[in-house]
Amino acid sequence: MAVRFRRAAGWLGGLVRDLGPAGGGRVWAGGWWPRVVMGVGVGVVAVVIGVVTAGRVAEASPGSAVLVPVALGLAQGLPLALAPMRPMAAFWVSLPVGVLVSETVRAGGPGPVWAEPSLLAHLGVLAVVGLSVRSRVLPVLWLVTLLAGAVLVQRMPGMNASPDLVEMTTLSAVVLVAAGALRERREALRRLADQERVSHAERLHRSVLEERARIARELHDVVAHHMSLIAIQAEAAPYRVADPPPELVRGFATIRAGAVEAMTELRRVLGLLRDPADTPGAGPAEAPQPSLADLAGLVASVRSAGVPAELAVTGYARPLDPGVELSGYRIVQEALSNTVRHAPDASVRVEVGYGSGALTLCVVNSAPSTVGPATNGTGHGLVGMRERVAMLGGELSVGPLVDGGFGVTAVLPTPRGWG
């Protein structure tokens, strides 16, 4: 019971705060241009309402001072001008001003419960308030408006004011419901956009982690292979020398021990990134990794799939660092996959340039005559390219070309000793 009471008290306290003059948020749209449009629109409507109100008051009270119509006109237009910035304050100002203007207009002769400018002004304020306050506040605003109309009816003895009261009650309900529905839709779209941004960031982060794990697994295979060779050569080297001195034997033993220890640590650190199926001997993780020498077969497979493809090699083709060879192959593979996926009827050219200190890979496809089928790509391919190039300290350029085609260019430094 105590918990329910506290919840009810909290809900009631929140409702009171929402109904206060500071309740509601600003409804100005983001950006300077929408703000200017809304500000000008609200200002024009407020001026028109004020002028019409002053005219109706002057017509109903021809003997009154000039300041009376002017003051009431300004007072009637004020809530509309205030509503976008202080919605609830505008509501609480609009009601008494509307009652006062309606009483003044009706004093000059029979008229409706709500004077026309007061009715329009209050409906405009209700529309703005409905766009800015919580849904739980709307029924209270409708009841307060109904109560103000009832007060005006009580001051009209002998007149059938029911139609006017029903009109105001119905119009205010329609305006509040419509504005509340628009606000809920706007909030739902905002939450959906926020969730989409979070989901996109999570997908991007996950793709980066997955690609890093893949690269780490491949590095594990390449480096472990060479460390194993070092250990084997260090172990066999003393037996190739007749009567090797003890220092030489100890030196090779130290080299072998260091290689084995480094290989163990490498497997411990990078091996944590492997999938369970990538255990030694369990599958393709132990298979030889592709290199730049396999690009000819890769291009041929693309050509056999119906995509015109050609391979051009410039410079002195030679073995490079295994990491550069593997990353270069994967980059070309992903670029060709994107061409087949997004521009299946385009031609593609793969250029491999062997420089003195860098390897340049360029994959360019022509403009497609038709757009490829829509795919739910996650962007893993481009992320993988960037990760591989960044890991090697290279440069990557990806983007559309002037002729409508698409190009991928990667420059990978070649370590010293590998050309």
Buried (B, 14 or more C-beta within 10 A) or exposed (E): EEEEEEEEEEEEEBBEEBBEEEBBEEBEEEEEEEBEEBEEEBEEBBBBBBBBBBEBBBEBBEEBEEEBBBEBBBBBBBBBBBBBBBBBBBBBBBBEBBBBBBBBBBEBEEBBBBBBBBBBBBBBBBBBBBBBBBBEBBEBBBEBBBEBBEEBBEEBEEBEBEEBBEBBBEBBBEBBBBBBEEBEEEEEEEEEEEEEEEEEEEBBEEBBEBBBBBBBBBBBBBBBBEBEEBBEBBBEBBEEEEEBEEEEBEBBBEBBEBBBEBBEEBBEEBBEBBEEEBEEEEEEBEEEBBBBEBBEEBBEBBBEEEBEBEBEBEEEEEEBBBBBBBBBBBBBBBBBEBBBEBBBBBBBBBBBBBBEEBBBBBBBBBBBEEEBEEEEEBEBBBBBBBBBBEBBEBBBEBEEEEEEBBBBBBBBBBEEEBB
